[in-house]
Each structure stands twice: as structure tokens, then as C-alpha cells.
């Protein structure tokens, strides 16, 4: 993988830049990526009302971990109310 021109740690900043470009060309709005727990990168993005964080890090050698999650989730009260169909 090519080295990033700005960040050498953690690995994957070059991938974060590529991901941002692909998201933007696919109709998503990406925001500046950030160091995630000093082991990977987080790329926040949005499309219409959908907002999520894409997080990835190198785990060992050529293995990578990726997680795509909503940028916010309801807390315990909101989850209980939604399950009870009160909301």
C-alpha cells in the first residue's frame, strides 16, 4: 500500500483519502477523517438523513477490520420506547 503524504501512523491514511474520494463521487458527503483510537481511521459521511462513521484499521499483516455504524444510536430509554412502539 502506498504511504500517505501526511500521516505515517497509524497505517491506512492513504485508504482513508481513497475512501473519501469514492464516497464523494458516489453521492455521499464525507467529512475530514480522523485518527481512531490510535490504531486506525474514521471517515464520517452523510447522504440525505443517513449519517454514519466508517472505521477501519490494520489488524495483522494484510488483514483489515472495517466497521460501518450510524453516527448516533438511541440510548437505553430510546431503545426501550422504540421496542414498545411508544415513540
N, C-alpha and C positions, 0 to 999 in steps of 0.2 A: 504494500500500500504506500502511496506517495506520502511524504512528510508534509505537514501543514506549514505554511509560511509564517504563522504567528504563534502557534502553540505546539510544544513538543511533549507535553504531559497534560492529561492522560492521552493515551492513543485514541485516534478516531476523529480528531477535529476536522481533518480533511473530509471524512464521511459526513460530518455534520453540515459542512458547507455544500456538499453534493446533495444531501437530503433537502436542505433549504431550497436550492435551485429547482429540484424536482417538484417539491410541494408548490412553490410559486407558479411553476409552469402548468401544474395540474389544477389550478383554480383555488388553491389554499393560500392563506396568508400566513407566512412564517414570521416568527419574531426572533430576535438575536438568541443564538444558542448559548448555553451556559454550562459550566463545569458541574457535573452531577456527582456528588459525594467523593470527589477527587479520584474517581475511577472510570468515569465515562462522561457522556454529554447528554444534555436535554435540549430538545428543539420544540418549543411551544408553537402551536399552529391553530388556525381557525378557518372554518368555512361555514358561512351563514351563522347559525346559532351553535354549531358544534365547535367546541374548544377542547383540545387535547394536548398532552405532552407526549412526545416520542423520546424515550430514553434508551440509550444503548451503551454498552461497554464491552471491552475485550476481556474474556474470562481466562483463556489459556491458549497460547499459540494462535491458531487461526479460528478459534471459536469465539462467537459473539453472542451476547444476550441483548434482546430488544424487547421493550415493553411499550405498549401504546395504551394510554389511560386518559380518561376525562380529567380536565384540569381541576375539577372540583366534584366531590361526591357528597350526597346528603349525609349528615351526621346520624347518630343513633335515633334521635327523635324523629327526624325526617324520614328515615328508613322505616320506622315503626308505623308512622302515619301513612306512608305510601303503601305499605303492606296491608294496612287496614282499610285502604281506599278512602281515607278521610280527606286527603289533600286534593 
